[in-house]
Amino acid sequence: MAEQRRILLVEDDETIALAVRNRLAAEGFDVRVAGDGETALVEYGRAEPDLVILDRLLPGLDGLEVCRRMQLARPVPVLMLTALGEETDVLVGLGVGADDYLAKPFSMRELVARIHALLRRVERAVQLASEDTVIRVGEVEIDTAARRVFVRGAEAQLTRTEFDLLRRLAERPGQVFERDRLLSDVWGFSEAAATRTVDSHVRALRRKLGSGVVRTVHGVGYALVRR
């Protein structure tokens, strides 16, 4: 029997928390719930979850600070829930260590799909870590085993998803990847409404690596620039 995966759900809306907990429990997950940031950090240290679902807006410590502290203590996949919908807010969330985000209101089906995709990416990252490969594209160097990225010799701190996206683009420098294909290859699912997720992560990569690293082909997708 496969080991039961543990999820920490951090959500102050009791109605949403109950609905999500019940659905995830029905999917076979061990779900722990916290309603505020301070409680979430205590439960995080106690439960050592495999994944965290984290509301952006929380009483007391907000989701961004909670995410930052969690990642400092022990890196973990984080799916951030946001009702704000602003691109800058999403980028800040990705910048403090969130791997993906989901805008409210959301369907339970999409939430479950995102969770499974995140967990699969973690498993795949462990497998790929055994491959001692360094990819160099222009001024960017990617150490796939150590999951570290350097730009002109300086290390860039990427989230798990940002690293996976960059590595996929770097496998074929110059090739244009459609958004749907990147969703499938990196996130593990394909939803037309979710292509904005790709756009947000590309913007985060540009902010960390430089604006000219990833090229946009309007109406098609993205390519890593060969220089």
N, C-alpha and C positions, 0 to 999 in steps of 0.2 A: 504494500500500500504506500502510495506517495505521501511524503510528509506534508502535513497541513500548513499552508502559508498563513502567516499572521499579518494582519493589516491594522494600522492605527488610523482611525478616522477622527479628524479634528474639525468639529463643526458645532457652532453655538446654536444653530436653529434646530430645536429638538425634533420637529416634524421631519426635516430633511435627514437628520442623523438616524432617526428610527427607520425611515424608509430605506436608506442606503445600507444600514447594518443588516436589516432583514434580508435584503436582496443578496448581499455578499455572503451572508451566512448560508443562504440557500445554494449559493455557488460553491460552497465547501470551504470558505475561508474562516479562519479564527479572527474575529473582529473585536478590537478594543476601541472604546469611544472616549474622547475628551472634549469638553465644551469650551475650554479657554486655553490660552497659550501656556500658562504656568503649569496647569494640570497635564497638558500635552507633553511638556518636557520631562516631567516626572514619569509619566507612563512610558515615554520613549525609552528612558534608561532602564525601566523595569521590564518591559515586554520585549525589547529588541526586535521590533517588527521588520518584516521583509519589505514592506512598502508603506508609505504614509500618504493618506489623502488629506490635504490641508486647505482649509478655507482661508482665503486671503484676508478677510475682515473678521477679526476676533476681538472680544473684550480683553482689555489689558494688553499683553504683548500681541502685536499683530502677526499675521501669517508670515510676513517677510522675515521678521526677527526670529520667529520660531524656526523657520527653515534654515536660516543662517546658523543658529546655535546647534541644530540637529546635525548639520553637515560637518561642523567643526568637531562634534563629539564622535560621530561615526557615520560615514557616508551611507546614504540610503536613497533609493528611488523615491521621488516626491511628485505626486500629481496634485497641482494646485487648482483649487476651485476659485473662480473670480466672477463677481457680478458687475465689475466696473467696466470691463470690455475695452479699456483704453490700451493702445499699443504700448505706450510708455510704461504702464503699470505691468503689463505682461513681461516686457523686457527686464524690468527691475526684478520680477519674480524669478526669471530664468537666470539672472545675474547672481542671485544669492544661493543658487543650487537646485532650484526646481527643475525637474526633467521634462515635464509637460504641463499643460494647463487645460482646463475645461471650463467654458463659460456657462454660467447659470442663465436660464434653466437648461438642464441637460436630461437626456434620456438615460434610463438605467442600462439599456443595451449598450449605448456608447461608452458609459462609464466602465462597465465590465470589460468591454473590448480594449479600452485604454489600459486597464490594469493588467490584463493578460499580456498585452503587447510589451508593457514595461518590464514585466517579470521575464518574458522571453529574451528581451534585450540583455538583461543582467546575466542570464545563463549563457547567452552567446558571447558576451564580453569575457566571461571566465574561460570559455573554450578558446577564444582568439588570443587570449593573453599568453597562451603557450607558444604562439607563433612569434618568434623573435625577428620582427621585421621593422625596418625603418623606411618610411616613405618620405621622399624629398620632392617638393614641388615649388619651384621658385625659392622664395625666402622662408618657406614653411617646412618644418621637419616634424614628422609624426612618428613617435615611438609606439607601435601598436601593442607591444608586450607590456610596457609600463603605463600605457595610456597617458602619455605626456606629449605636449605640443610646444614647439619652440618657433618663434618668429625672429629672424635675425639674431639667433642665439639666446633670446630672452624667453623664458617660459610663459605661456599663456594659460590661464586657469579656465578650463572648459568644464561644463557639466557633462554628465554621462551622455545625454542626447546630443549635445553639440559635438562631442568627440565622434560619436557614431556617424553623424551627418557629414562631418568633415572627412572622415576616413572613407565613406562611400564615394564622395565626390573625388577624393584623391586617388581612388582606384583607377579612374579613367580621366585624367586631367584634360580639360578642354572639351570633353563630351558634355552635351546638354542633357540633363536629367529632367524629365517632366515631374511636376509636383506630385501627381498621383503615384508615379514610380518611386519617388523618394519616400512617400508615406508608406508604401508597401515594403520597401527594402529596409528602411530605418525604424519606422514605428510599428510595422507588422500588421497594419490594417489599411484599408483604402476607403475613405469616405470623402465624397466631393466637398462636403461642407467643412472638412477639416484641413483643407489646403492652406488656410491661414496659419495653421500651426507651423508649416514649413516656412512660410514667409517670416514669421516671428523669430524662428531659430536662425535663419539666414541673417537677419538683421543683428541678432546677438553675436553671431560669428564675425560679422563685419566690424562690429564695435570692438571686439577683442583682438582681431587679427589684422584689421586694416580694411578700409572701404573697397580697395581694389582686388581683394583676394577672390571673392566670389562674384561672378558676372551674371547679371539678369538677362535672360532672353525673353522679352515681353511676350506674353501670351503662351509661352511654352514652359520655361522652368529656369534652372540654374546650372552653371558650370564653374569648376575651379579653374582659375586663370593660370596658364603656364607662362612663366617669365624667366 
